[in-house]
Amino acid sequence: MLHFNFKPIHLGQTIIKYHTPHNIFQSIQSSIINNQSKLHKANKRLAGKIKDEFSLFHIGSTELEQHNVLDKEVIEWFLMMFKHYLSFNKIEKYEMSIHSIWINEMKENEYNPIHIHMGRSKIGLSSVMILKLPSSYGVEYSAENYPSNGKLELVSNDAGQFSNTSYRPELKEGDFFIFPANLRHTVSPFKSNLERISIAANFIFNSNEHITK
């Protein structure tokens, strides 16, 4: 197993929190800035109620041609992290590929409703990377001790009595979360004239005892 600083969170399914290395973080930001004018709009394929959603990588489909604006080292890093997640969960034999990577540039009143991710395979992994957080999310109109504005929340698909039903992390720029693609998650709207920017990536794999890496 590869060795990283990471934190597993269990909601029946496993979420793993990592931190993005500085060189990968900077490379992603540079790729977005350098390719801003030619990024593909991704709204039609996504659940988010967000105006500015752009595709950075896609394996290709009838709706969207294959493309990639990210450096090779970034793609290799994503693959390495997904492999670590599978290894941690004792999944050792599989075929794998990255399906899609996109950026969400969330502004005031925009949000991501509760949803799951789907790709070409019925099994897969999803991820969220935090690129930029606003310094203020605006006024919490109630329950100020339990803030919700702009929060990422991952929700258990099998919530029973005495079980952890959801995970709402305190976010920092560079945080990176990997979780099963069918784990429900959401991001609440906020009140601010600043941006909340995140990256999402989908990974597909086919696991079979007869498949060797």
PAKOL-992475 format. One record per residue (C-alpha): residue number from 1; residue in three letters; y, z, x. Coordinates in steps of 0.02 Angstrom, whole numbers, always signed. Each point is the difference from the previous one (the first is absolute). Example, Ala and Ser with C-alpha at 12.3 -4.5 7.8 and 13.67 -1.06 7.14 Angstrom:
BEGIN
<rec seq="1" type="ALA" v="-225" w="+390" u="+615"/>
<rec seq="2" type="SER" v="+172" w="-33" u="+69"/>
***
This chain:
BEGIN
<rec seq="1" type="MET" v="+0" w="+0" u="+0"/>
<rec seq="2" type="LEU" v="+175" w="-40" u="+61"/>
<rec seq="3" type="HIS" v="+110" w="+151" u="+29"/>
<rec seq="4" type="PHE" v="+170" w="+18" u="-87"/>
<rec seq="5" type="ASN" v="+110" w="+139" u="-63"/>
<rec seq="6" type="PHE" v="-38" w="-6" u="-186"/>
<rec seq="7" type="LYS" v="-14" w="+109" u="-153"/>
<rec seq="8" type="PRO" v="-132" w="-29" u="-135"/>
<rec seq="9" type="ILE" v="+41" w="+44" u="-180"/>
<rec seq="10" type="HIS" v="-140" w="+7" u="-129"/>
<rec seq="11" type="LEU" v="+22" w="-42" u="-184"/>
<rec seq="12" type="GLY" v="-183" w="-42" u="-27"/>
<rec seq="13" type="GLN" v="+46" w="-156" u="+99"/>
<rec seq="14" type="THR" v="+72" w="+16" u="+175"/>
<rec seq="15" type="ILE" v="+181" w="-32" u="+48"/>
<rec seq="16" type="ILE" v="+41" w="+3" u="+186"/>
<rec seq="17" type="LYS" v="+176" w="+26" u="+65"/>
<rec seq="18" type="TYR" v="+47" w="-74" u="+170"/>
<rec seq="19" type="HIS" v="+164" w="-28" u="+92"/>
<rec seq="20" type="THR" v="+51" w="-175" u="+53"/>
<rec seq="21" type="PRO" v="+24" w="-21" u="+189"/>
<rec seq="22" type="HIS" v="+179" w="-39" u="+52"/>
<rec seq="23" type="ASN" v="-42" w="-173" u="+70"/>
<rec seq="24" type="ILE" v="-89" w="-52" u="-161"/>
<rec seq="25" type="PHE" v="+141" w="+69" u="-107"/>
<rec seq="26" type="GLN" v="+131" w="-94" u="+101"/>
<rec seq="27" type="SER" v="-100" w="-162" u="+1"/>
<rec seq="28" type="ILE" v="-16" w="+2" u="-190"/>
<rec seq="29" type="GLN" v="+186" w="+31" u="-22"/>
<rec seq="30" type="SER" v="+43" w="-141" u="+121"/>
<rec seq="31" type="SER" v="-117" w="-122" u="-89"/>
<rec seq="32" type="ILE" v="+81" w="+38" u="-167"/>
<rec seq="33" type="ILE" v="+177" w="-21" u="+68"/>
<rec seq="34" type="ASN" v="-41" w="-160" u="+96"/>
<rec seq="35" type="ASN" v="-89" w="-82" u="-149"/>
<rec seq="36" type="GLN" v="+106" w="+67" u="-144"/>
<rec seq="37" type="SER" v="+58" w="-171" u="-59"/>
<rec seq="38" type="LYS" v="-175" w="-74" u="-15"/>
<rec seq="39" type="LEU" v="-102" w="+143" u="-72"/>
<rec seq="40" type="HIS" v="-102" w="-41" u="-156"/>
<rec seq="41" type="LYS" v="+49" w="+93" u="-159"/>
<rec seq="42" type="ALA" v="-147" w="+106" u="-54"/>
<rec seq="43" type="ASN" v="+56" w="+68" u="-169"/>
<rec seq="44" type="LYS" v="-115" w="-105" u="-110"/>
<rec seq="45" type="ARG" v="-156" w="+71" u="+83"/>
<rec seq="46" type="LEU" v="+54" w="+182" u="+3"/>
<rec seq="47" type="ALA" v="+17" w="+143" u="-123"/>
<rec seq="48" type="GLY" v="+166" w="+65" u="+67"/>
<rec seq="49" type="LYS" v="+158" w="-4" u="-105"/>
<rec seq="50" type="ILE" v="+92" w="-44" u="+161"/>
<rec seq="51" type="LYS" v="+113" w="-151" u="+26"/>
<rec seq="52" type="ASP" v="-26" w="-21" u="+187"/>
<rec seq="53" type="GLU" v="-185" w="-10" u="+41"/>
<rec seq="54" type="PHE" v="-48" w="-122" u="+138"/>
<rec seq="55" type="SER" v="-167" w="-54" u="+74"/>
<rec seq="56" type="LEU" v="-24" w="+21" u="+187"/>
<rec seq="57" type="PHE" v="-183" w="-52" u="+11"/>
<rec seq="58" type="HIS" v="-120" w="-82" u="-123"/>
<rec seq="59" type="ILE" v="-175" w="-65" u="+25"/>
<rec seq="60" type="GLY" v="+41" w="-144" u="-118"/>
<rec seq="61" type="SER" v="-40" w="-40" u="-182"/>
<rec seq="62" type="THR" v="+36" w="-127" u="-136"/>
<rec seq="63" type="GLU" v="+162" w="+92" u="-38"/>
<rec seq="64" type="LEU" v="+60" w="+27" u="+179"/>
<rec seq="65" type="GLU" v="-33" w="-95" u="+161"/>
<rec seq="66" type="GLN" v="-64" w="+89" u="+154"/>
<rec seq="67" type="HIS" v="+137" w="+71" u="+109"/>
<rec seq="68" type="ASN" v="+43" w="+138" u="+125"/>
<rec seq="69" type="VAL" v="+166" w="+55" u="+77"/>
<rec seq="70" type="LEU" v="-68" w="+153" u="+91"/>
<rec seq="71" type="ASP" v="-44" w="+8" u="+185"/>
<rec seq="72" type="LYS" v="-182" w="-5" u="+53"/>
<rec seq="73" type="GLU" v="+7" w="+180" u="+63"/>
<rec seq="74" type="VAL" v="+55" w="+59" u="-173"/>
<rec seq="75" type="ILE" v="-145" w="-87" u="-88"/>
<rec seq="76" type="GLU" v="-122" w="+70" u="+128"/>
<rec seq="77" type="TRP" v="+72" w="+175" u="-27"/>
<rec seq="78" type="PHE" v="-23" w="-12" u="-189"/>
<rec seq="79" type="LEU" v="-181" w="-54" u="+26"/>
<rec seq="80" type="MET" v="-29" w="+142" u="+123"/>
<rec seq="81" type="MET" v="+67" w="+128" u="-124"/>
<rec seq="82" type="PHE" v="-105" w="-67" u="-144"/>
<rec seq="83" type="LYS" v="-154" w="+6" u="+114"/>
<rec seq="84" type="HIS" v="+40" w="+182" u="+40"/>
<rec seq="85" type="TYR" v="+10" w="+42" u="-186"/>
<rec seq="86" type="LEU" v="-170" w="-80" u="-31"/>
<rec seq="87" type="SER" v="-76" w="+87" u="+152"/>
<rec seq="88" type="PHE" v="+68" w="+169" u="-59"/>
<rec seq="89" type="ASN" v="-84" w="-30" u="-168"/>
<rec seq="90" type="LYS" v="-166" w="-45" u="+85"/>
<rec seq="91" type="ILE" v="+8" w="-185" u="-47"/>
<rec seq="92" type="GLU" v="-69" w="-90" u="+152"/>
<rec seq="93" type="LYS" v="-64" w="-173" u="-53"/>
<rec seq="94" type="TYR" v="+120" w="-120" u="-82"/>
<rec seq="95" type="GLU" v="+93" w="-166" u="+3"/>
<rec seq="96" type="MET" v="+188" w="+22" u="-4"/>
<rec seq="97" type="SER" v="+170" w="-84" u="-10"/>
<rec seq="98" type="ILE" v="+180" w="+38" u="-45"/>
<rec seq="99" type="HIS" v="+43" w="-77" u="-168"/>
<rec seq="100" type="SER" v="+189" w="+24" u="-14"/>
<rec seq="101" type="ILE" v="+150" w="+95" u="+69"/>
<rec seq="102" type="TRP" v="+168" w="+11" u="-87"/>
<rec seq="103" type="ILE" v="+164" w="+95" u="+1"/>
<rec seq="104" type="ASN" v="+79" w="+96" u="-145"/>
<rec seq="105" type="GLU" v="+189" w="+21" u="+14"/>
<rec seq="106" type="MET" v="+28" w="+125" u="-140"/>
<rec seq="107" type="LYS" v="+176" w="+33" u="-63"/>
<rec seq="108" type="GLU" v="+78" w="+113" u="-131"/>
<rec seq="109" type="ASN" v="-99" w="+10" u="-165"/>
<rec seq="110" type="GLU" v="-142" w="-108" u="+67"/>
<rec seq="111" type="TYR" v="-177" w="+69" u="+1"/>
<rec seq="112" type="ASN" v="-185" w="-35" u="+17"/>
<rec seq="113" type="PRO" v="-99" w="+42" u="-158"/>
<rec seq="114" type="ILE" v="-170" w="+79" u="+20"/>
<rec seq="115" type="HIS" v="-121" w="-135" u="+58"/>
<rec seq="116" type="ILE" v="-144" w="-47" u="+112"/>
<rec seq="117" type="HIS" v="-16" w="-145" u="+123"/>
<rec seq="118" type="MET" v="-120" w="-145" u="-21"/>
<rec seq="119" type="GLY" v="-47" w="-144" u="+114"/>
<rec seq="120" type="ARG" v="-142" w="-122" u="+24"/>
<rec seq="121" type="SER" v="-128" w="+141" u="+14"/>
<rec seq="122" type="LYS" v="-43" w="+138" u="-123"/>
<rec seq="123" type="ILE" v="+2" w="+123" u="+144"/>
<rec seq="124" type="GLY" v="+141" w="+21" u="+123"/>
<rec seq="125" type="LEU" v="+135" w="+110" u="+72"/>
<rec seq="126" type="SER" v="+187" w="+11" u="-30"/>
<rec seq="127" type="SER" v="+137" w="+78" u="+103"/>
<rec seq="128" type="VAL" v="+182" w="+52" u="-3"/>
<rec seq="129" type="MET" v="+117" w="+10" u="+151"/>
<rec seq="130" type="ILE" v="+173" w="+78" u="-14"/>
<rec seq="131" type="LEU" v="+133" w="-103" u="+89"/>
<rec seq="132" type="LYS" v="+161" w="+76" u="-68"/>
<rec seq="133" type="LEU" v="+46" w="+147" u="-110"/>
<rec seq="134" type="PRO" v="+167" w="+33" u="-84"/>
<rec seq="135" type="SER" v="+94" w="+157" u="+53"/>
<rec seq="136" type="SER" v="+17" w="+46" u="-185"/>
<rec seq="137" type="TYR" v="-105" w="-40" u="-154"/>
<rec seq="138" type="GLY" v="+133" w="+60" u="-121"/>
<rec seq="139" type="VAL" v="+5" w="+144" u="-123"/>
<rec seq="140" type="GLU" v="-162" w="+73" u="-65"/>
<rec seq="141" type="TYR" v="+40" w="+32" u="-184"/>
<rec seq="142" type="SER" v="-134" w="+134" u="-17"/>
<rec seq="143" type="ALA" v="-128" w="+95" u="+105"/>
<rec seq="144" type="GLU" v="+103" w="-13" u="+159"/>
<rec seq="145" type="ASN" v="-132" w="+102" u="+91"/>
<rec seq="146" type="TYR" v="-124" w="-142" u="-35"/>
<rec seq="147" type="PRO" v="+100" w="-158" u="+44"/>
<rec seq="148" type="SER" v="-65" w="-166" u="-66"/>
<rec seq="149" type="ASN" v="+135" w="-129" u="+39"/>
<rec seq="150" type="GLY" v="-68" w="-136" u="+114"/>
<rec seq="151" type="LYS" v="-165" w="+90" u="+24"/>
<rec seq="152" type="LEU" v="-164" w="-84" u="+48"/>
<rec seq="153" type="GLU" v="-142" w="+75" u="-100"/>
<rec seq="154" type="LEU" v="-186" w="-40" u="+18"/>
<rec seq="155" type="VAL" v="-103" w="+50" u="-152"/>
<rec seq="156" type="SER" v="-184" w="+48" u="-9"/>
<rec seq="157" type="ASN" v="-115" w="-114" u="-100"/>
<rec seq="158" type="ASP" v="-118" w="+145" u="-33"/>
<rec seq="159" type="ALA" v="+106" w="+151" u="-41"/>
<rec seq="160" type="GLY" v="-104" w="+146" u="-59"/>
<rec seq="161" type="GLN" v="+30" w="+185" u="-24"/>
<rec seq="162" type="PHE" v="+54" w="+88" u="+161"/>
<rec seq="163" type="SER" v="+13" w="-166" u="+93"/>
<rec seq="164" type="ASN" v="+151" w="-73" u="+90"/>
<rec seq="165" type="THR" v="+71" w="-127" u="-120"/>
<rec seq="166" type="SER" v="+137" w="-81" u="+103"/>
<rec seq="167" type="TYR" v="+83" w="-7" u="+171"/>
<rec seq="168" type="ARG" v="+189" w="-10" u="+19"/>
<rec seq="169" type="PRO" v="+39" w="+0" u="+188"/>
<rec seq="170" type="GLU" v="+164" w="+49" u="+77"/>
<rec seq="171" type="LEU" v="+40" w="-167" u="+81"/>
<rec seq="172" type="LYS" v="+70" w="-43" u="+170"/>
<rec seq="173" type="GLU" v="+41" w="-171" u="+70"/>
<rec seq="174" type="GLY" v="-154" w="-66" u="+90"/>
<rec seq="175" type="ASP" v="-125" w="+89" u="-113"/>
<rec seq="176" type="PHE" v="-151" w="-110" u="-37"/>
<rec seq="177" type="PHE" v="-130" w="+35" u="-135"/>
<rec seq="178" type="ILE" v="-167" w="-87" u="-27"/>
<rec seq="179" type="PHE" v="-100" w="+24" u="-161"/>
<rec seq="180" type="PRO" v="-126" w="-91" u="-111"/>
<rec seq="181" type="ALA" v="+75" w="-150" u="-89"/>
<rec seq="182" type="ASN" v="-50" w="+68" u="-170"/>
<rec seq="183" type="LEU" v="+89" w="+167" u="+25"/>
<rec seq="184" type="ARG" v="+146" w="+6" u="-121"/>
<rec seq="185" type="HIS" v="+172" w="+25" u="+74"/>
<rec seq="186" type="THR" v="+182" w="-9" u="-50"/>
<rec seq="187" type="VAL" v="+178" w="+16" u="+67"/>
<rec seq="188" type="SER" v="+134" w="+78" u="-112"/>
<rec seq="189" type="PRO" v="+177" w="-71" u="-17"/>
<rec seq="190" type="PHE" v="+148" w="+85" u="+82"/>
<rec seq="191" type="LYS" v="+190" w="+9" u="-17"/>
<rec seq="192" type="SER" v="+86" w="-58" u="+160"/>
<rec seq="193" type="ASN" v="+93" w="-151" u="+68"/>
<rec seq="194" type="LEU" v="-119" w="+1" u="+149"/>
<rec seq="195" type="GLU" v="-168" w="-86" u="+28"/>
<rec seq="196" type="ARG" v="-177" w="+66" u="+9"/>
<rec seq="197" type="ILE" v="-105" w="-127" u="+99"/>
<rec seq="198" type="SER" v="-188" w="+0" u="+16"/>
<rec seq="199" type="ILE" v="-140" w="-116" u="+57"/>
<rec seq="200" type="ALA" v="-164" w="-19" u="-93"/>
<rec seq="201" type="ALA" v="-158" w="-80" u="+69"/>
<rec seq="202" type="ASN" v="-164" w="-44" u="-85"/>
<rec seq="203" type="PHE" v="-164" w="-9" u="+96"/>
<rec seq="204" type="ILE" v="-162" w="-72" u="-71"/>
<rec seq="205" type="PHE" v="-175" w="+30" u="+61"/>
<rec seq="206" type="ASN" v="-180" w="-30" u="-53"/>
<rec seq="207" type="SER" v="-117" w="+140" u="+46"/>
<rec seq="208" type="ASN" v="-186" w="-35" u="+13"/>
<rec seq="209" type="GLU" v="-140" w="+82" u="+99"/>
<rec seq="210" type="HIS" v="-51" w="-171" u="+65"/>
<rec seq="211" type="ILE" v="+173" w="-43" u="+66"/>
<rec seq="212" type="THR" v="+35" w="+45" u="+181"/>
<rec seq="213" type="LYS" v="+172" w="+6" u="+80"/>
***
